[in-house]
Amino acid sequence: MKIAKFSGNQIMDTLKWAENGMAVPGLCRSWVLVQRHSLNGSKYGGMDASLMARMKKLEAENAGLKKMYAEERLKADILKEVLGKK
């Protein structure tokens, strides 16, 4: 079964409905969600569209930096191994 992916706007709208008093099980039924997926509120709660876009940009930048670090670490390990054998 394919997991549905929702846009940031859909998540923010759903969280606003929850903050305004709509019951979480009702929201889950309306979006065909399982209640455990409603925990996105801790991640996206209180955000507006500009903060959501900034967070996505920072997450992408962080992923790129992690990849660069892993590549450099691998190069350093290979260099240590080569220099250690001589």
C-alpha positions in Angstrom: 0.0 0.0 0.0 1.4 3.4 -1.0 1.8 6.0 1.7 0.2 9.3 0.8 2.4 12.3 0.8 0.8 15.6 1.7 2.0 19.1 0.8 3.1 21.5 3.5 -0.1 23.6 2.9 -2.3 20.6 3.5 -0.5 19.7 6.7 -0.7 23.3 7.9 -4.4 23.5 7.1 -5.0 20.3 9.0 -3.1 21.5 12.0 -5.0 24.8 12.0 -8.3 22.8 12.1 -6.9 20.8 15.0 -5.9 23.9 16.9 -9.4 25.4 16.3 -11.0 22.4 18.1 -11.7 19.8 15.5 -11.1 16.3 16.9 -8.0 14.5 15.7 -9.9 11.3 14.8 -12.3 13.3 12.7 -9.3 15.0 10.9 -7.7 11.6 10.4 -10.9 10.2 8.8 -11.3 13.2 6.6 -7.7 12.9 5.3 -7.7 9.1 5.4 -4.9 9.0 7.9 -3.9 6.8 10.7 -3.9 8.6 14.0 -0.2 8.0 14.6 0.6 10.1 11.5 -1.0 13.1 13.2 2.2 13.6 15.2 3.4 16.0 12.4 1.9 18.7 14.6 5.0 18.7 16.8 7.1 19.3 13.7 4.9 21.7 11.7 2.8 23.3 14.5 2.7 27.1 14.5 4.4 27.5 11.1 3.3 29.6 8.2 4.2 29.1 4.5 7.4 31.1 4.6 8.7 29.2 7.6 7.8 25.9 6.0 9.7 26.9 2.8 12.7 28.0 4.9 12.7 24.7 6.8 12.5 22.7 3.6 15.4 24.7 2.2 17.5 24.1 5.3 16.7 20.4 5.3 17.9 20.2 1.7 21.1 22.1 2.5 21.7 19.9 5.5 21.3 16.7 3.4 23.9 18.1 0.9 26.3 18.9 3.7 25.9 15.5 5.2 26.7 13.9 1.8 29.8 16.2 1.4 31.0 15.2 4.8 30.6 11.5 4.1 32.5 11.8 0.9 35.4 13.7 2.5 35.5 11.2 5.4 35.7 8.4 2.9 38.5 10.1 1.0 40.4 10.6 4.3 40.0 7.0 5.3 41.3 5.8 1.9 44.2 8.2 2.1 45.1 6.9 5.6 44.9 3.3 4.4 47.2 4.0 1.4 49.7 6.0 3.4 49.7 3.4 6.2 50.7 0.6 3.9 53.9 2.4 2.6 
